[in-house]
Amino acid sequence: MNQRDGFTGGFIAGTVVGGVVGGVIGALLASRVLNEADSNTETLRKSNLVDGNNSRSKRRPLKASSEQTIEVARRSLEDKIAQLNETIDEVRLNLGNVNGNPPKANLERTTLGE
């Protein structure tokens, strides 16, 4: 019984100490992130004040630019998915040969949007 009581007490103490240390580290990191976000927001506000009025006509090119950025990101992801599928096919073939299993002729592929 003595070992069981020692284990339970140590487990509870470790849980409490770990929670406190994790909480302190989380609070420190959160304060850093908030400080960086505040400084970025302040910089954006200053740049908006220098640029002048923020009208809707100034926001429209940003929307088009963000749509172009999304399209570029989508194409990039499709390329990376294709590369991953090719690599998976190669690994399956190599593992099939190593384990003595015949490689499968039709391998399923995952594509974005299907």
C-alpha positions as CSV (number, residue, x, y, z in Angstrom):
1,M,0.0,0.0,0.0
2,N,2.8,2.4,0.7
3,Q,4.0,2.4,-2.9
4,R,0.5,3.1,-4.2
5,D,0.1,6.0,-1.8
6,G,3.4,7.4,-2.8
7,F,2.5,7.1,-6.5
8,T,-0.8,8.8,-6.1
9,G,0.7,11.7,-4.1
10,G,3.5,12.1,-6.6
11,F,1.0,12.0,-9.5
12,I,-1.2,14.7,-8.0
13,A,1.8,16.9,-7.1
14,G,3.2,16.5,-10.6
15,T,-0.1,17.4,-12.1
16,V,-0.5,20.5,-10.0
17,V,3.1,21.7,-10.6
18,G,2.8,20.9,-14.3
19,G,-0.4,22.9,-14.5
20,V,1.1,25.9,-12.7
21,V,4.2,25.9,-14.9
22,G,2.2,25.5,-18.1
23,G,-0.1,28.3,-17.0
24,V,2.8,30.6,-16.3
25,I,4.4,29.8,-19.7
26,G,1.1,30.2,-21.5
27,A,0.5,33.6,-19.8
28,L,3.9,34.8,-20.8
29,L,3.6,33.7,-24.4
30,A,0.1,35.2,-24.7
31,S,1.3,38.5,-23.4
32,R,4.0,38.6,-26.0
33,V,1.6,37.7,-28.8
34,L,-0.8,40.4,-27.6
35,N,2.0,43.0,-27.4
36,E,3.1,42.1,-31.0
37,A,-0.5,42.3,-32.2
38,D,-1.0,45.7,-30.5
39,S,2.2,47.1,-32.1
40,N,1.1,45.8,-35.5
41,T,-2.3,47.3,-35.1
42,E,-0.8,50.6,-34.1
43,T,1.5,50.6,-37.1
44,L,-1.4,49.9,-39.4
45,R,-3.4,52.7,-37.8
46,K,-0.5,55.1,-38.3
47,S,-0.1,54.1,-41.9
48,N,-3.8,54.6,-42.5
49,L,-3.7,58.0,-41.0
50,V,-0.8,59.0,-43.3
51,D,-2.5,57.6,-46.4
52,G,-5.6,59.6,-45.6
53,N,-9.2,58.5,-45.9
54,N,-10.1,54.8,-46.1
55,S,-12.8,54.7,-48.8
56,R,-14.4,51.7,-50.3
57,S,-12.8,52.4,-53.6
58,K,-9.4,51.8,-52.0
59,R,-10.5,48.5,-50.6
60,R,-11.6,47.0,-53.9
61,P,-8.1,46.4,-55.3
62,L,-7.2,44.6,-52.1
63,K,-10.2,42.3,-52.6
64,A,-9.1,41.5,-56.2
65,S,-5.5,41.0,-54.9
66,S,-6.7,38.7,-52.2
67,E,-8.7,36.6,-54.7
68,Q,-5.5,36.3,-56.8
69,T,-3.6,35.3,-53.7
70,I,-6.2,32.6,-52.9
71,E,-6.0,31.3,-56.5
72,V,-2.2,31.1,-56.3
73,A,-2.4,29.3,-53.0
74,R,-4.9,26.9,-54.3
75,R,-2.7,26.0,-57.3
76,S,0.3,25.6,-55.1
77,L,-1.7,23.2,-52.9
78,E,-2.8,21.2,-55.9
79,D,0.8,20.9,-57.0
80,K,1.9,19.8,-53.6
81,I,-0.9,17.2,-53.4
82,A,0.2,15.8,-56.8
83,Q,3.8,15.6,-55.5
84,L,2.6,13.8,-52.4
85,N,0.5,11.4,-54.4
86,E,3.5,10.5,-56.6
87,T,5.7,10.0,-53.5
88,I,3.0,7.8,-51.9
89,D,2.8,5.7,-55.1
90,E,6.6,5.2,-55.1
91,V,6.6,4.2,-51.4
92,R,3.8,1.8,-51.9
93,L,5.6,0.2,-54.9
94,N,8.9,0.0,-52.9
95,L,7.2,-1.5,-49.8
96,G,5.3,-3.9,-51.9
97,N,8.5,-5.1,-53.5
98,V,10.2,-5.4,-50.1
99,N,7.4,-7.3,-48.4
100,G,7.1,-9.7,-51.3
101,N,3.6,-8.4,-52.3
102,P,3.0,-7.6,-55.9
103,P,2.5,-3.9,-56.5
104,K,-1.1,-2.8,-57.2
105,A,-1.8,-1.5,-60.6
106,N,-4.6,1.0,-59.8
107,L,-3.7,3.2,-56.9
108,E,-6.3,5.7,-55.6
109,R,-5.3,9.4,-55.7
110,T,-6.6,12.2,-53.6
111,T,-7.2,15.6,-55.3
112,L,-8.4,18.9,-54.1
113,G,-12.1,19.5,-54.9
114,E,-13.0,15.9,-55.8
